[in-house]
Amino acid sequence: IKTPGDQYVSLMQSINVQDRIIDKFGLMAVYEAKYRFLARRTLSENTRITIGKKDGLITVEVDAENPLLAADLANEHVTELRRLSAELALTDAQQRRAFFEVELKRTRTKLMEAQQVLQASGFNAGALRAEPKAAAEVYARIKADATAAEVRLQTMRRSLADSSTDVQQQMALLSALHLQLAKLEASTGTQKDADYISRYREFKYQENLFDVFAKQYEAARMDESRDGALIQIIDVATPPEYKSKPKRAVLSASVAILVFVLLLIFFVAKHALTRPSLPKTSRATQA
C-alpha cells in the first residue's frame, strides 16, 4: 500500500464491508444470487472505486437497476469505511489509543483490588510511624514511573532499533528508576508492619499508574481525533438522472452495423449462387 487512499480503497473492497452492505440492502435477492460469494462478485462488478491521480480524492460509483439503490450503495461504502477505520487501529495514534485503553482498564481493576485489600487490613498507626505516608507515596510514584517507562520502551521498540538514541535514553531512565526502587525497598526491609506497608504501597502504586495511563490515553485520543478528520465526504452520491447503461445510441448503432454486414453477406452469397456457369470449352493443338 503506497498511500492512505490505497488502504481506504482496500477496506471498502473487503469482505467485511461487502457482507454488511449485502445484508443491509438484501442484495442476495436483488442479484438473485444463490451463494454469498456470487453476490459479492456481482457487487464488485457493479462497483468502481478509483483514486484521483492529481487530487488524491476517492470516487465511488455503483451501478444498479434502481437509481435510488445505486446512490445508497455508493454512500454506504463510505459509511462502512468510517465504521471499519474506527474499529481498526490503522494509524499510530489509533494503535496507541487501543494499547493504553487496555492498560487503563487493567490498571483500574487492579486499583480496586488493591483498595479492597488495604481496607480489609485496617488502619495501623504503627506502620505509618515506621514509614510515613509521604515516603510510601514516593515509592509508589517511582514504581509507577518505572512501569510507564517500560511501556514507552515497548512502544519505541516497535518502530526503532535498540541502538537508536531514543531507545538508549529510555533504557537508561528505566535502569535509574529500578535502582531507586531497590534502595527504597532495602531501607524498609527490616521495619515492622511490613504487610500493611506493602499493601499501602501497592495501592498508591496502582493509583499513580492509573493517572499515568489516563493521561497517555487522553493524549492518544486527541491525536486519533485529529487523524479521524481525514475521512470526509465532499460530494454525496445522488440518484442518477439517466441510465448509464446500456447505452441506447451505441447499441442502436451496433445493431445497425451488424444488420448491414449480415445483409451484405446475404446479397454477396445470393449473387454467387445465382450467377450462370460458363460453358466448358476445349482446345486442340497440332504441330
N, C-alpha and C positions, 0 to 999 in steps of 0.2 A: 504494500500500500504506500503510495507516494505522498498523498495529501489527506487531510481530514475528510475532504469531499469524497475521495475514493472509499474511505471507510464508511461514510454515511450511505453511499450507494450500495455497498455490500450488505449493510444492515437491512436496508429496505428490500433487498432481494433474498433475504434469509428465509428459511422455513418458518422460523418463529413469527415473523411478520406476516408471511403469506397465509399461514394457517389461521391466524386470528382474523385476517381480512376475509378469508373463505367462510369462516364460521359466522362472522357478523353479518355478511350480506347474502348468505346462503348460496354461494357460488357453485356448490355441488349440483344443485338443482338448476341454476341458471345455465351452467355449461353442460348439463346433462351428463355429468361425469360419474362413472361407476366407482372409481377409486380416487382417493385424495391426490395421489401423485399426478393423475391426469388433470385434475382441477388446477393444481399448481402449474403444470405445463401450459395450460390454456391461459392462465393469468399472466404467466411470464411472456407468452407470445403476444398478448394484448397490452403489455406494459412496456414503456420505453423510459428509462431513466438516464439522463445524459448530464454531463458537466460542461459548462461553457469554457472554451479554451482561453478566452481573454478575461472574462469577469469571474470565472470560477463558480457561477451560480448553478444550482442543480434544478433541472426541469423534469417534472414527472408528467408523462402523457399516458392515458389509459383509453383503450377502445372498448365500447360496449354498445349493444343494440339500443339500450335506453340512455338518452343523453344525461339525465339526472344521475343515473348509476355510474356513468363514466366520470363525472365530476366528483361524486362521493368517493369512488375508489382512489382517485388521484389524491384527494385531500386526506384520506385515511392512511395512505403511505407515510405522510409527514407526521400525522398523529402517532402512528406506531413507532416512527423513528424517535420521536421525543420520549415516548414511554421506555423504549429499549435502551436509549442512551442514558436515561436517568437510572435505570436498574443496573446497568453495567458500569464498571469502573474503567472508563476509556482513557481519561486524562490523568495526569499526575495528581492533580488536586482531588479528583474523584477517588483515586486509589488511597490517598492519604486520609480522606474523609471516611472511607469504608474501614480502613485499618483502625483509626482512632475511635470510630463508633463501636467496634467490637471490644477494644481495650477499655473504653469508658463503661460499657455495660458490665464487663467482667470486674472492673475495679469497684463499681457501685455495689455489686453483690458481696464482694469481699469486705467492703467497708461496713455494710450492715452486719455481716457476721462478726467482724471484729468488735463492733459496738455492743452487740449482744453478749459476747464473751466478756468484755470489760465490765458491763453492768452486772453480769452474773457473779463476778469476783468480789464485788462490793468495793467501797472506798476504804483505802488503807493509808492512814495518815503517816505511819512509819515509813512506808515505801516512798511517799512524796518527800519526807525529810531526807531519806537516804539518797534519792535522786530527784532534785527539784523538777518541777513541771517544765521549766524553761529548757533544762538540759535534755529532757525526753523529747521535746519538740524539735530541738536542734538535730538530734539523732534522726528523728523521723523525716525532717526536711532533707537532710543529706542523703538518706536512703532513697527518698522519692526522686531526688535529683539524679542519683545514680541509675535508678530504673529508667527514668526518662532519657538519660544519656545512652543507655543500652538500646532503647527503642530507636532513637535518632541514628545510632550507628548502624542498626539493621537496615533502616530505610536508605542510608547513604550507600551501603554496600550493594544495593540493588542496581545502582547506576554508576558507581565509582569503584575503582580498584583500591586494594588495601594500601598501595604505595602512594596514593594521592595525598596531598597536603591536608585536605579537609578531614579525611578519614584518620590520618595520623594524629591530628589535633584532637579529634573526638575520642580516640583511644587513649591519649594522654590524660584528657579530662576524666575519663571513666576510671583510669588507674588511680588518679589522685583522690577521687571520691571514695573508692574502695579502701584506700589507705586510711582516710579519715574515719570511716566506719569501723575499721579494725581497731583503731586506737580507742574509740569511744566504747566499743564492746569490751576491750581489755580492761579499761578503767573501772567498769562497773561489774566485772565478773564475780567479785567476791562480796558484793553488797547483799544485804538481807532483802527479803521480799522480792526476789528476782522474778518470781512468777507474775506478780502484779505489774511490775515494771515492764516486763516483756509484752504483756497484754496491752498496756498503755502505749508502749512504743508502736506495736503493730497497728493499733487504732489510729494513732497520729500519722503513721506512715501511709496507710490506706487513704486517709483524709487528704494528705498533701499530694499523693499520687493522683487522686481523683481530680483535684484542682488543676494539676499539670495537664492531664489528658483532656479535661474540659476546655482549657484554653487552646490546646492544639486542635481539638475537634472543631471549635468555632472558627479558628483561622482557616482550616481546610474547607469548611462550609462556605466561608466568604470567597475563597478562591474558586470553589466549584460554581458558585452563583455567577461569578464573572465569566467563567468558561461557558456556562449554560446559555448565555445570551447569544452565542454564535448561531444557534439554530433559530432562524426567524423566517416567517412567511412573507414574501414580497408580493406575490400575486396569488390569490386563492383560485383554485380551479373552479370554473363555472361550466354549466351545461353548454355544449356546442350549439351553434346556431344552424349548422347544416351538417349533413353527413360527410364524413371524411373518406369513407369507402363503403361500397365500391364506387369508384369514380365513373359516373354515367357517361361523360364525354369520351373518356379514354375507352370505356367498354364499348360504346357505340361505334367509335372509330375502328376499334379492333375487330368487331363483328363485321363491319362493312368491308374492311380489307380482306378478312377471311372469306366472306361470301364472294368477293370479286375474284380472288385467287381460285376458289373452287369452280366458279363459272368459267373462268379462263381455261382451267384444266379440262372441264367438261367439253367445251367447244373444240379445243385442240384435239381431244380424244375422238370426238364425234367426227370431226373433219378427216382425221386419219383413217377411221373405219369406213367412211362412205366414199373415199377417193377411188375412182375407177382404176383397175390394174392395166398396165401397158401390155400389148400383145408380145408374145415371145418371138424373136427373130433369130435366124441362123445365118451364118456367113461361111462361104466355102472359099478356099484359097487354092489356086492351081499354079504350079510353077512349071 
